[in-house]
Amino acid sequence: DTGVSQDPRHKITKRGQNVTFRCDPISEHNRLYWYRQTLGQGPEFLTYFQNEAQLEKSRLLSDRFSAERPKGSFSTLEIQRTEQGDSAMYLCASSVGGAGASYEQYFGPGTRLTVT
Amino acid sequence: KNEVEQSPQNLTAQEGEFITINCSYSVGISALHWLQQHPGGGIVSLFMLSSGKKKHGRLIATINIQEKHSSLHITASHPRDSAVYICAAMNRDDKIIFGKGTRLHILP
């Protein structure tokens, strides 16, 4: 257990439905990252937050995806009008952050999404 | 060409063998992660290094910044080491670029 939790662990939904995932980072970590991993591939960056500010979004994050971190603690990732191509493992990671140095990221267990 | 390349993609070995997984990257980095992912998806960070060599138990990670190359070694491999090992380069904005992973299977 790394201290980063994600909920739910598994989600099966029908195409066209909306889904929301939650990530609770390690409490003193001000950076929070979302990644997506499809079968047989390495994870890919989606977006990250420094406290409550969303600092970067990948091109992978279409307008059906939105992420929030309203109080700089937990974060949610919502996918609207899900498509079968959204089926993947959604991973969250957190770290201490700051300019000029690199800090280790701690990963949550992931949420596996299956869109039928 | 991916910015982070790993080799081999798959590796099967007998228990006790010395294992080497290689990682080459083409981007400027501030640090490099080696990660372990077991079936079920959870990722554990094994090492984060920016120079030289680190050792933890039977695991050793090395990095050569000039050659943009890193290796992960496992000594006296054991079936419980079977997992996917992922090399991930952290750029200067702390964004991680992942390799596709090396699937390791250790036979008893």
Interface residues (C-beta under 8 A of the other chain):
Chain A: T2 R31 Y33 Y35 Q37 G40 Q41 G42 P43 E44 F45 Y48 E56 M89 L91 A93 S95 G97 A101 S102 Y103 E104 Q105 Y106 F107 G108 P109 G110 R112
Chain B: V4 S30 A31 H33 L35 G40 G41 G42 I43 V44 S45 M48 S50 I86 A88 M90 D93 D94 K95 I96 I97 F98 G99 K100 G101
